[in-house]
């Protein structure tokens, strides 16, 4: 289940991609399939080991094109172990709402992104997330949980302050907001509640089968209650020496 829309966020074979806070690796795997040279980085060592296993399995199964590479590594988003301008593409999906120093994370991403490179940032959308917080303290008051709710304009302003140039936004996962509202209403750790189990089966069916009916429903729901806010931006090229200076 991808949050980044690659039709709006073009990726070329050979692009150097950083999936920052990769979690289970869903975006890293898609970039690898598209022929990129991928680094999946996360602070959770257990998840990184699983991502590395999946990369190896994909390579063995021939799922990645010739020339694609994939590395999974532990790391700190506030102190990335890469030189300046190391990547053509950076993705950070559903991570910044967990990190107190979100401006520091943005600064690090901009540092390792080459001029002209592209970045995708996804966070929980303000409205659906507000409902989750109102329904359940346990949803967010956990170690490593969500510490803020972004308004779209707030996130875009922070991206601009970091030196990025946003070029597009959208909302994703409209079918998933009601599921999380149910989870919060019945207890975030209560997977046995009938409404939660029933809705979860619907989501699994949708992800596995991708029926036209649910695809159309999600397209209609995304602008209204899409669970995620997605923003795309570029890192502008620096002006050449002497630009704008009279001879």
C-alpha positions as CSV (number, residue, x, y, z in Angstrom):
1,X,0.0,0.0,0.0
2,X,1.9,3.0,-1.3
3,X,1.2,6.6,0.0
4,X,3.5,8.3,-2.6
5,X,2.0,8.5,-6.0
6,X,4.8,7.8,-8.5
7,X,2.8,9.2,-11.4
8,X,3.2,12.6,-9.6
9,X,6.7,11.8,-8.4
10,X,8.7,10.5,-11.3
11,X,11.5,8.0,-10.6
12,X,14.1,7.0,-13.2
13,X,16.1,3.8,-13.3
14,X,19.5,4.5,-11.7
15,X,18.2,7.2,-9.4
16,X,19.8,7.3,-6.0
17,X,16.9,7.0,-3.5
18,X,16.8,7.4,0.3
19,X,13.7,6.0,2.0
20,X,14.1,7.7,5.4
21,X,12.3,6.1,8.3
22,X,11.5,3.2,5.9
23,X,9.6,1.1,8.4
24,X,8.5,-2.1,6.8
25,X,10.0,-0.9,3.4
26,X,7.0,-0.5,1.2
27,X,8.3,2.5,-0.7
28,X,11.8,1.2,-0.8
29,X,10.6,-2.0,-2.4
30,X,8.7,-0.1,-5.1
31,X,11.7,2.1,-5.9
32,X,13.9,-1.1,-6.1
33,X,11.4,-2.6,-8.6
34,X,11.6,0.5,-10.7
35,X,15.4,0.2,-11.0
36,X,16.6,2.7,-8.5
37,X,19.7,2.5,-6.3
38,X,17.9,2.4,-2.9
39,X,19.0,3.0,0.7
40,X,16.3,2.1,3.2
41,X,17.2,3.7,6.6
42,X,15.4,3.3,9.9
43,X,16.4,3.5,13.6
44,X,14.5,0.2,14.3
45,X,17.0,-2.6,13.9
46,X,14.4,-5.3,13.7
47,X,12.6,-3.7,10.9
48,X,15.8,-3.1,9.0
49,X,16.7,-6.8,9.2
50,X,13.4,-7.7,7.8
51,X,13.7,-5.1,5.0
52,X,17.2,-6.6,4.1
53,X,15.7,-10.1,3.9
54,X,13.0,-8.8,1.5
55,X,15.6,-7.0,-0.6
56,X,17.5,-10.3,-0.9
57,X,14.4,-12.2,-1.7
58,X,13.4,-9.7,-4.4
59,X,16.8,-10.0,-6.0
60,X,16.7,-13.8,-6.0
61,X,13.2,-13.7,-7.5
62,X,14.4,-11.3,-10.3
63,X,11.9,-8.6,-9.2
64,X,14.5,-5.8,-9.6
65,X,15.9,-4.7,-13.0
66,X,19.6,-5.0,-14.0
67,X,21.6,-2.2,-12.3
68,X,19.2,-1.7,-9.4
69,X,20.7,-1.9,-5.9
70,X,19.2,-2.0,-2.4
71,X,20.8,-1.5,1.0
72,X,19.0,-1.6,4.4
73,X,20.7,0.2,7.3
74,X,20.1,1.5,10.8
75,X,20.6,5.3,11.2
76,X,19.5,8.5,12.8
77,X,17.4,10.9,10.8
78,X,19.0,13.8,12.6
79,X,22.5,12.7,11.7
80,X,22.4,11.0,8.3
81,X,25.7,9.1,7.5
82,X,25.9,10.5,4.0
83,X,27.8,13.3,2.3
84,X,26.0,16.4,0.9
85,X,24.1,15.9,-2.4
86,X,24.2,12.1,-2.1
87,X,20.7,11.4,-3.4
88,X,18.4,12.2,-6.4
89,X,15.3,11.3,-4.4
90,X,14.3,11.3,-0.7
91,X,11.1,9.8,0.6
92,X,9.9,10.3,4.2
93,X,6.5,8.7,4.8
94,X,4.5,8.9,8.0
95,X,7.7,9.7,10.1
96,X,7.8,13.5,10.8
97,X,4.8,13.4,13.2
98,X,6.9,11.2,15.5
99,X,10.1,13.4,15.7
100,X,10.3,16.4,18.0
101,X,12.9,18.2,15.9
102,X,11.1,18.0,12.5
103,X,13.0,21.1,11.3
104,X,16.3,19.3,11.9
105,X,15.1,16.3,9.9
106,X,14.1,18.5,7.0
107,X,17.5,20.2,7.1
108,X,19.3,16.8,7.0
109,X,17.1,15.7,4.1
110,X,17.8,18.9,2.2
111,X,21.6,18.5,2.9
112,X,21.8,15.0,1.4
113,X,19.5,15.7,-1.6
114,X,21.3,17.0,-4.7
115,X,20.2,20.3,-6.2
116,X,17.4,19.6,-8.6
117,X,16.5,16.5,-6.6
118,X,13.0,15.6,-5.5
119,X,11.5,14.9,-2.1
120,X,8.2,13.4,-1.0
121,X,6.9,13.9,2.5
122,X,3.7,12.3,3.9
123,X,2.1,12.8,7.3
124,X,-1.3,12.1,8.8
125,X,-3.9,14.6,7.6
126,X,-5.1,17.1,10.1
127,X,-8.9,16.4,10.1
128,X,-8.9,12.5,10.3
129,X,-5.9,12.6,12.7
130,X,-7.8,15.1,15.0
131,X,-10.7,12.7,15.2
132,X,-8.3,9.8,16.2
133,X,-6.8,11.9,19.0
134,X,-10.3,12.9,20.2
135,X,-11.5,9.3,20.3
136,X,-8.4,7.8,22.0
137,X,-5.5,9.0,24.1
138,X,-3.9,5.6,23.6
139,X,-3.7,6.2,19.9
140,X,-1.0,8.8,20.3
141,X,0.2,8.8,23.9
142,X,2.6,5.9,23.5
143,X,6.4,5.8,23.4
144,X,7.4,6.8,19.9
145,X,3.8,7.8,19.1
146,X,2.5,10.9,17.2
147,X,3.5,14.1,18.9
148,X,1.9,16.6,16.6
149,X,-0.8,17.0,14.0
150,X,0.2,19.0,10.8
151,X,-2.0,21.3,8.9
152,X,-1.1,21.1,5.2
153,X,0.0,24.7,5.0
154,X,2.1,24.4,8.1
155,X,4.1,21.5,6.6
156,X,4.5,23.3,3.3
157,X,5.8,26.4,5.1
158,X,8.4,24.3,7.0
159,X,9.5,22.7,3.7
160,X,9.9,26.1,2.1
161,X,11.9,27.4,5.2
162,X,14.2,24.4,4.7
163,X,15.0,25.5,1.2
164,X,12.6,23.3,-0.8
165,X,10.2,24.3,-3.5
166,X,6.9,22.4,-3.2
167,X,5.2,21.6,-6.5
168,X,2.2,19.4,-5.6
169,X,0.0,17.9,-2.9
170,X,-2.8,15.4,-2.6
171,X,-4.5,13.2,0.0
172,X,-4.3,9.4,0.2
173,X,-6.0,6.4,1.8
174,X,-9.5,7.7,2.1
175,X,-10.8,4.1,2.9
176,X,-8.4,3.9,5.9
177,X,-9.6,6.8,8.0
178,X,-12.9,5.0,9.1
179,X,-10.8,2.0,10.1
180,X,-8.7,4.0,12.4
181,X,-11.7,5.8,13.8
182,X,-13.2,2.4,14.6
183,X,-9.9,1.3,16.2
184,X,-9.8,4.4,18.4
185,X,-13.5,4.1,19.4
186,X,-13.3,0.4,20.3
187,X,-9.7,0.4,21.7
188,X,-6.5,0.6,19.6
189,X,-5.4,-2.7,20.9
190,X,-8.8,-4.4,20.6
191,X,-8.7,-6.2,17.3
192,X,-11.6,-8.5,18.2
193,X,-14.4,-6.0,18.0
194,X,-16.7,-7.0,15.2
195,X,-16.7,-3.6,13.3
196,X,-12.9,-3.5,13.4
197,X,-12.5,-7.1,12.2
198,X,-15.1,-6.6,9.4
199,X,-13.5,-3.3,8.2
200,X,-10.0,-4.8,8.3
201,X,-11.2,-7.7,6.1
202,X,-12.5,-5.1,3.6
203,X,-9.1,-3.3,3.6
204,X,-7.2,-6.5,3.1
205,X,-9.5,-7.5,0.2
206,X,-9.1,-4.1,-1.4
207,X,-5.3,-4.2,-1.1
208,X,-5.1,-7.8,-2.5
209,X,-7.7,-7.6,-5.2
210,X,-7.8,-3.8,-6.1
211,X,-11.5,-4.0,-7.3
212,X,-12.8,-1.2,-9.4
213,X,-15.5,-0.4,-6.9
214,X,-13.2,0.3,-4.0
215,X,-10.7,2.1,-6.2
216,X,-13.4,4.5,-7.3
217,X,-14.6,4.9,-3.7
218,X,-11.2,5.8,-2.5
219,X,-10.7,8.3,-5.3
220,X,-13.9,10.0,-4.2
221,X,-13.1,9.8,-0.5
222,X,-9.4,11.0,-0.7
223,X,-10.2,14.7,-1.0
224,X,-12.7,14.5,1.9
225,X,-11.2,12.1,4.5
226,X,-7.9,10.9,3.0
227,X,-5.8,9.6,6.0
228,X,-2.5,11.0,4.6
229,X,-1.4,14.4,3.3
230,X,1.3,14.1,0.7
231,X,3.6,16.9,-0.4
232,X,6.2,16.9,-3.3
233,X,9.0,19.4,-3.6
234,X,12.3,20.0,-5.4
235,X,15.6,21.3,-4.1
236,X,16.4,24.3,-6.3
237,X,19.7,24.6,-8.0
238,X,22.0,27.2,-6.5
239,X,22.5,30.3,-8.7
240,X,25.7,30.2,-10.7
241,X,28.5,32.4,-9.6
242,X,28.0,35.9,-10.9
243,X,24.3,35.4,-11.7
244,X,22.4,38.7,-11.2
245,X,25.6,40.7,-10.9
246,X,26.2,43.5,-13.5
247,X,29.3,43.1,-15.5
